[in-house]
Amino acid sequence: MKPYISLCMIVKNEEKVLRRCLDSVKNIIEEIIIVDTGSTDNTKQIALDYATEVFDYKWNNNFADARNFAQSKANGKWIIFLDADEFVYSQNLINKINEMKEIEKTKKYDAFVVEQVNFIGNSGEQVTNCSTIRIYKNDSSIKFYRAIHEQLIKMGGSLSVGVMDLNIYHSGYLVKTQKEKKKTDRNVNLIQRELKHDSHGFDYYNMGNEYHIQGNIEEALNSYKKAYINKEHIDVIWVPRVVERIATCLIQLERYSDAMEVLEDAELYWTNIADFKCLKGQLFVYEHRYEDAESIFLELIANKRNFQTKHSINYLEYIPYRYLGEIYEKKQDTINAIKYFSLALNFNDQDFYILKKIYNLLVKNEEKNNLITFINNQPNIDKPINRLLLLKALLDLGEIELVEHYVDKWNVSCSAAFLFKVYLLKGEYRKAYSLIEENSFDIILEGGWNEYTDILILALQLDEPQLYSDLLISSHEVESLNYFLNKFNEYNIEKIKNEVLYILNKCIEYQKYDLFEQVIHKISSLSINVELGNLLYNNGFKDLALDFYLQIDDLIKLDEQAYVNIIESFIEKDNKNEALNFAFMAIEQDKIDYRIFILAIRILDEMNIQDDKDKLVDIAIKYYPGSKYLNVLKGELKTSRKPEKDLKNKNIKSERELLQNINSLMKSQL
């Protein structure tokens, strides 16, 4: 009897993932056709355990040709095609095949679009999705074309396409897989070949994706722009995705005003796509417009049923939850920060970034017994991977007592890498060094327990010449080591600064305060008081940070973050005059950070200087015209006013005059 549906696959060296794919469809798909394009591992042997037939095919750098060959061997009425690094949920597939049979009774489709869900990052902590045709009629008039990112075409007619609520899960974009398979190099070459024949927008879109995976954001942006210019029509399925990618690249390049223009235009056309609204919220976070971002994310969550996504399903919930956690953390609202980070964690309980955020907040704000109770009550804490992630997060936070508590409780088998980190944190430096002598750097660095910076911290603690020498030979990542050894070159001063600040931050995390002072003494010539002040302030050493800021000879050297920190410090000390003085000093220096405006507006409100608060809101809106929060403030000012204090020169016409006027007033009150 003719099969209802056949699975067609093309594979090469997929022994690590092929069984997972085939297990998800076995006993459901009646015929499995596998085409091997030159495997040298156990792929073919695994395939023979499942497949109806396995065929050899000489690879000719053309995916369409290989897929058409597989189709020629299939007998099913319908064909579904999967790659080895993909899988389905079996029950979902069973339900959809039954649904197809019902649909056929009333509608005549040639193919079905399904949802491809891509896991990206190190462990699938991020997800993207796209709609793609994966099921089609086994008809000789329906064939693939294009060497890469192959598409179906119906000869002599148009393809009639239905929509099927089937999810296909894809792990091929994980970082480790990308490195092992070197797919991007292959794909770029194939796409360049396609572009020589035809400058199609879809090829530029795929080229942009490959450059983006490589981290080449400028080239990715250029390709996405060409894709948009060469689109056939704005309603082609991939066009909103390319617009989302353009906005993402602009944000990554910190071209925020350009990104905002793209997002606002996109929202006008695609009103129900969450991607653009969510990216707008992210952009507001990067501009420190936390109230505006909060409003967008809460709106998305509340109305998620009214939105769809084009690039990533994470835009609907995971990203809003994560950024709301960030916003409330900034606002020192610990309860809401933990709440929203925890909601984000529901989408991936192995998201290390979120785990570390949650435990950092708990360590700072909860008693040890409460923290232990919280950990013990976590639903998946019995899973070995979740226990390891917890221990890693606690080690990174320097919480050695908690780590030892759970090592004993769970009877954890400790690797050399794990023990190195424990000894480093406990100050048992000779024991840590003995592990390096007994093992290689690679073993100490495996599993993500340590990084080269940890070994450098040990070297600085011991002042061990052999360890310095071994580090210099083994790593080009720790250029700051040359500085500590007086082999410093001026050309890499900025990189040295960033590395030194990272080391100092680690010293604070690990509570190595003696080493912190030692490093500061060594770097006196780097002139990093501003950056050092920001680092100290971020870690809660606010008075010490203020001392570093005020040691700077010329306040124009202060960056926007430093001004924000200084203003907040004076507010906490209930010195509103000095806080306002620094706020207007910053604005006069064209440091127009949104937070500086908001802090100054709030101070004026508390000081009951309403007229100038009104004027400052107007100035802020000129810089941030789309700010919902500022426009709400402006509305409130018109409808609810407090008695005003007298100010000199009330008829101020220019922004500069207003700033100078308030600044001089504050100085006169000191």
N, C-alpha and C positions, 0 to 999 in steps of 0.2 A: 504493500500500500504506500502511496506517495506521501512523504512527510508533510505535515502542515507547515513547519518552519525549520530551516536549517541554520546552524551557526557557522559562519565563515570567519576564519582567523588567518592572519599572516604573522609569523613569529620568527625570532632569531635570538638565541642565547637568553631565554626567559625562564630558566629553571627555578629561579627564586620566587617567581610569582604565578607561573602558569597554572599550577595545581589549584591555587586559590580561585582563579578565574573559572576553571572547569568544574570545580566542586560546586560553584554557585549555580550552574545550569544543568548539571547531570540529572538524569531521570526526568527532565523537563523538556529539553530540546531533543527532538527525535533523531536528528542527523548533525554530526559535528565534522566539519571539513577544516583541516588545518594544513596550511601551506608554509613550509619551512624554507627560509631564504638563505640558509647556510650556517646553521647552528654548529658550534664546536663544543657545547656542554651537553647536559642531559635533557635538553628540551624535547628532542624527538622521542626519547624513551618515555618521558612523562606524557607526551601527547598520545602515544599509542595506548596508554591505559584508559583513555576516554574517547578518542576520535573514531568515527566511522572509517575515515581514511586520512592518511598523512601523505602529502605530496611534496616533493622537492621542487624548488623553483630557483632559477639563477637570477639573482638580484640585479636589476638594471637601473637603479636609482629612480624608480618610478612606482609610487604607492598605488596609483590607479591601475596600472598594468597588473600588479600582483593581486589586487582585490578582484579585478575582472577575471583573472585566472581561477581564483578560488570560487567565484560565482559559477564559472563554467563547469565545475565539478559537483555543484550542489543540485539536489533533486527536489527540495522543498518548494511549496507554493510561495512561501515568504522566506526572506533571508534577514537574519539579524547579524550584524558584524560587531565584534569586540576585539580589543587588543589585550595582550596577555596581562598588562598591568591594570586591568579593569575587572570589575565584578559587579554582580547584581544581588539584591536580596531575593532569594528563591521564591518566596510567597508573592512578592510584588510582581515577579515575572509571570508566575502562574496566573495571577489575576488579570494581567494585561493581555495575555494570550487569549484567555476566555473572552475578554472584552472585545478584542479584535474580531473574533468569530461572530459576535453579536453585531458589531458595526458593519461588517461585510454584508449583512442581510439588507441593509438600507442605503449604504453609501459605498461609492467606488473610489477608494483611494489607491494611489500607486506607492505611497510611502507614509511613514509616521515619524514625526519629530518627537524626541525624548529629551530628558534633562541629563546632561553630563555634569557630574559633581567632581571637581578637581581638588584634591588635598595638596596643599603647598606648605612650604616652610620646612623645618627640621623633622617635625613629627605630625604633620597635618594639622597644626594649630590654626592655620588659615584655610579658607575654603573659597573657591570661585565656582561659578556655574555657567553653563551656556546651553542653549537649545540647539540640538543637532539631529539630523536624520540618521537613524541607525537601523530602521526596519524598512524593507522595501520588497516589492514583488519580484520574484525570480522570473523576469521577463527579458528576452534578448534585446528589447529596445531600450532597456534601462541599464546604463553603464556608468562607471566612474570616469572622470577626466581630471587632469591636473596631477603633476608629479608628486606634489606634497599638499597636505590639507585638502585631500581629494574630495570632490563634490559629485553628486549624482546628477545625471541629465537623462532626459527621455528623448530619444531620437524621433523626430517627426511630430513632436507635440510637447506640451508642458506637463510637468510633474504635478499630479494632484496630491496634496500633502495634508494629512490629518495630524492631530496632536494626541500623544499618548502619555499618560502620567506614570512613566517608568523612569526610575533613576538608575543611571550607570555611574559607578564610582571609580575614579581614576587616581592612582597614586604615582603616576609617572613624572609629576612635577615636583616631588619631594627633593630636597637639596642633595641628599646622598645619591639618589637615583640619577639625577641630572649629571652629577660628577662622574659616576660610574659609566653611564651610557654615552656621555658626550653628545647628547641629542642636538643641542643647540648648534654646534659646529656643522653637523650634518644638515640640519634644517636650513640654516642660513645659505649654505651652498646650493641646496635644491631650490630655494625661493629665488635666489639670484638668477638661476637658470630660467625659471619661469618668467621673471621680469624682463629678461632679454627678448622674449618672444612677445610679451603683452604687458603693458603697465596697468594691471588691473588693481583696483582699490583693495580687494580682498587679499591679494598677495602682499601689498604694503602693510595691511593690518597684521598679517601673520609675521611679517618681518619685524614689525614693531614689537610684537610679543616676544620674539626670540631675543632681540636686543635688550628688552626689559628684563628677561630672565638672567641675562648676562650682567645686568647692572649698568648697562650703557644707556643712561636715561636720555641724554641729548639725541643720540641716534634713534632711540625708540620714539621720541617725540617727533622727530623729522619724518619717520616712516608713518606714524599715525596721521600726521597732517596730510601727507601724500595720499594716504588711504581715504581720508575724508574728501579731499579734492577730486579724487578719481572714482568716487562712489557712483553707482548707476542711478540711485534714487535714495532719498533720505529715509525711506521706509524699509530699505533692505535690512534684514535681521541683524547684521553685524554693525550697522552704523551707530546706534546708541552705545554699543560697547566701545567703539573706537573713540567716541566723544568722552566717555568715562575715562578711558586710558589717557587721552590728551590732558584732561583736568588733573588726573593723578600725577602725570609726569611734571606738569607745571607746579604742582604743590611740592613734589619732591625736589624740584629745582629752586624752591622758595620764590617762585614768581606768583605771588599770591593774588595780586590785582588781576593778572591775566587769567588765572584759574577762576577767579570769581566771575569774570565776564563770561567765560565758557559755561560755568555752572548755571548762572542766571538765565542765559539764553536756552540752555538745555531744559531747564525746568519749565520754561514757557511752552516748549514743544511737547516734551514727554512729561506730562503733569503727574503721572502715576508711577513713575520709576523711582524707587527708593535710593538708587545709587547716587544720583545727583544731590538730593537733599542731605544724605548722610555725609557725602564728601564736603558739602558746604559746612556742616557741623564740625567736621574734622579741621577744616580750614580755619574756622573761628577759634578752635582750641589752639592751633598753632599761632594765631594772632592774640592769644590770651583773652579772647572775648567769651569768657566762660558763661555768662548769663545768656548770650545769644546761642551758644552751642547747646547749653542745657535745654533751652526751649525747643530747638530742632529735634534733639534726640528723644525727648519726652513725647513730642508730637508723633514721631515715627513709631515709637513703641505703642502708643495709645491707638494709632490708626493703621497698624501693620496690615490688616486685612484689605485695606484700600490701595496697597502698593504691591508692585512686583519688582523683581530685580533682574538686571541684565548681566552684570559681571560676577557678582557674588551674593549669595544668599545671606552672607554675614552682614550686609548693609541693613538688613531688617531688624536684627536683634543683637547679635554678638557684638558688633562694633559700637552701636549705641550704648549697650550695657557697659562695655569696657571703658568708653570715653566718659560716661557718666561717673564711673568709679574714679577716673583720673580727675575729673572736675571737682568732685566732692572731697577727694584727697587734698587738692590744692586749697579748697575752702576750709580744710581741717574739720570737715564733717565726717568723722570716722565711721559712724553707724551707717550712713548712706553709702560711703565709699566701699565698705565691706559688702553691703547689700548688693550693689551693682556689680562689683567684681565677682561675687559669688554667682550671680545670675549669668555673667559671661562664662564662668567656669562650667556651667551646666552644658555648654555646647562642646566642651572638650576638657575633661577632668585631668588631662595631662598637659595643659597649657602652662608651661613653666613660668612665663612672664606674669600671668595672673596669680598663680600660686604664690610666687615670691612677693607680689604686691600685698596679698591678703595677709600672709604671715608677718611681713614687715609691719603692717598696721597693728596686728595683734600683739606682736612683741613689744611695740612702743606703748601700747595703751592698755594691755591686760596683765594681770598677775599670772605668774607661771602656772599655777594650778588651773586657772580658767582656760589658759591656752592649751594645756594638756587635755582638759575635758573636751574642748572644741575639736582638737585633732582626733581624739578617740571616737568622737561621734560622727566623723566624716563617713559618708555611705560607702565609699570605695577604698577605704584605707587598708583593707585586707589584700588588695592587689599589690603584688611585688613592685611593679613599676611605679605605682603611686607612693609607696613607702620610700623608694629610692629618690623620687622627686622631692618628697618632703625633706628627707635628710640633706639633699643638695641645697634646697632653699635655706634651711636652717644653718648649714655650714657657711653659705654665702653671706648670711646675716651675722655670722660670728657667734651663733648661739650654741656653743659647744656643750653646755650642760644638758640642754634638751636633746642634742644629737646623741650623747652618751646614754641618756635615759632610754631612748628608743632603740639604740643598738642593743642594749641589754634586754629590753622588753621583747624585741622581735628576734633576738638571737641572730643578728645580721652577720654574714660572713664578710669581713672587711678586706678589700683589695689594697694593694700597695698605694694606689692613687688616693683612695679614701683615707688611709692612715696618714699619708703625707699631709693632707689638709688638716686632719685632726691635730697632728703634732705641731704644725705651723701655728694653728690658732691657740694651742695650749702653751706655746712658748718653748716647746721641747725641740729646739732647733737642731741639735745634734742627731736626734732620732730621725728627724725629717731628712737631714743630709745623708744619713746612713742608707735610707731608702733609695736616694738618688745613686749612691755608690753601688748599691746592689742591683739596681735596675737601670733602664735607659730613660731618657727624658720622655720618650714616646709612651712608655708604660705609666709614668707619673701623670701624663697629660690625657690618657685615654679615659673614656667614659664621661668626659666633661666635668670631672671633679675639680680640676685645676687648670690654670692657664700659665703662660710664660711669666706673667706678672707675679704670680705666687712664688715662682722659683726665684725671681729677681728680689722679691721681698726677703726671702730666706738668705740670699746672697748678701744683701745689705745688712741684715741682722748679724750674720756671722763674719762679714768682711773676709770671705774665703776666696783667695786668689784662684784656686783651681775651679771653683764654681763659676766665678766671673769668666774665666777662660772658656769653659765648656759652654756657657750661655752665649758668648760671642760667636762661637763656632756653629752652634745649633740653631740660632734664631736671628733672623733679620727683622723680627717684629719689635724687638726691644732696643730701639736706637738710643733711648735715654741712658742705657748702660754705658755707652761711650762718653756721655756727659759726666756721669758719676766717676768715670775713670780718667777724666780730664783729657778725653780724646774727642772733644766737641768741635763740630764744624758749624759756622754761622748759617749755612744754607738751609739746614733742617731745623731751625729754631722753633718754628710753629709746631712741627710734629713733636719735638721734644717737650714743648709746653703741654700739649694734650696728653702725652704719655705720663709726664710727671704728675699732672692733675689727677689722672686715673689712678696712679700709684698712691697718691695722697688720699684719695677717696677710699681705696682699699684699706689703707692704714686705719681710717676712721671706722669703716665697717668691721674690721678685725680687732678694733680697740687697741691698736699698736701705736699709742700716743708718743712714746719715746722715739720710735722710728719716724713718726710724723715730724717731730721737731728736728730730728737729724736731717731729714730730707729737705725741710725748709731752709736749714742752715746751708746745705749744699747748693741750693738753687737761688741764692740771694741775687745773682747776676741776671736772672731771667726776667725780672720785673713783671711779676704776675700777681701783684697785689689785688687787682680787680677780680681776676679769675679765682684767686684763692679766697677772697672775701665771699664770692658767690658760692663756692664749694662749702665753706664753713657754715654759711647761712642755711644752705639747703640741708645740712646735716644737723641743724638745731643749735649751732654755736653762734648765736646771733650777736652777742656783745663782742665776741672776739672778731667776728666778721666786720662789725662797725669800726673797730679799731684799725683793721687793715684798710678799709675804705678811706678813713679820715687821715691816714698816713700819706695818701697820694698827694703829690705836690700840686697837680693841676686837675681840678674836678672835671674838666672836659674829657678826661681820659675814662671817666666812669661810663660803663655801658648801660643800656636800658634796664637790664636785670639788676644791676647794682643800685640804680636809682630806686627801683621798686622796693628792694630790700631795705634801703636806708629809710625810705618813707614809712614802710610798715614798722620798722624798728622804733621810729620816733612816735608813731601812733600808739604802739604798745606801751611806750614810756609816758603816754598821755601828754606828749609835747607836740600839739597840733600845729603850732606856729612854725616850728622847725620842719615838721613834715611837709607843710604847705610850701615853705620856702624852697625845699629841695624839689618838690613837684614842679613848681614854676621854673626853677633853674633848669630842670631837665627839658621842659617844653621849649624854653627859650633857646636851648641848644639843639632844637629840632629832633629831640628824642621823643617821638610822638607815640610811644607805646600806649595801647588802649588802657592798660592797667593804671598808668600814671594819671590819665584823665579821670578814671573812675575813682581812684583814691582821692584826688583833689576835689572832685565834685562832692564826695561824701564828707570830706573835712569841712568844706564850705557849708554844707547842709547842717552839720553838727554845730558849726560856729554861728549858724543862723544868718549867713551872708547870702541872702536869697537872690538878689539882683545879679550878683557876679556868678553865682552858681548857674543861673539861667544863661548868662552869656557864655560861660565855659561849656555848658552842654551844647550850645549852638556851634562853638568851635569844634568840639569833639565830633559832632555830626558831620561837619565838613570833611573831616578825615575818614570817618566811618559812617558814610551816609546810609548804609543798609542795616545799621545796628537797631534791631527791634528794641533792645533794652534802653538805648539812648533816646529813641523816639518816644518810648513810654515815659521816660523821665521828663522829656520836653512837654508831653501832654499833662503830666502831673503838675509841672510848674505853672502851667496856665490855669489849672483849675483849683489848685490847693497851695496857697502861699502863706508863709509865716511872716510876722513883722520883721522888717529889714533893719539892719544896722546901717548907719550912715557911712558912706565911702566917699573919699575925695574924688573929684572929677567924674561925676556920674555919667556924663555924656561922652562915653568912650566910643570911638568909631572903629578903630582897628583892633585886630586880634593882638598884635604886639603891644599896643597901648594897654589893653586889658591885663595882659600878663605882667607887664612892667608895673602897672598900678598896684595890683594885688601883692606882687613881690615886695614892692617898696613899703606897702602897708604892713606886711608881716614883719619886715625888718624893723620898722618903727616900733612895733609892739614887743620886740625881744628885750 
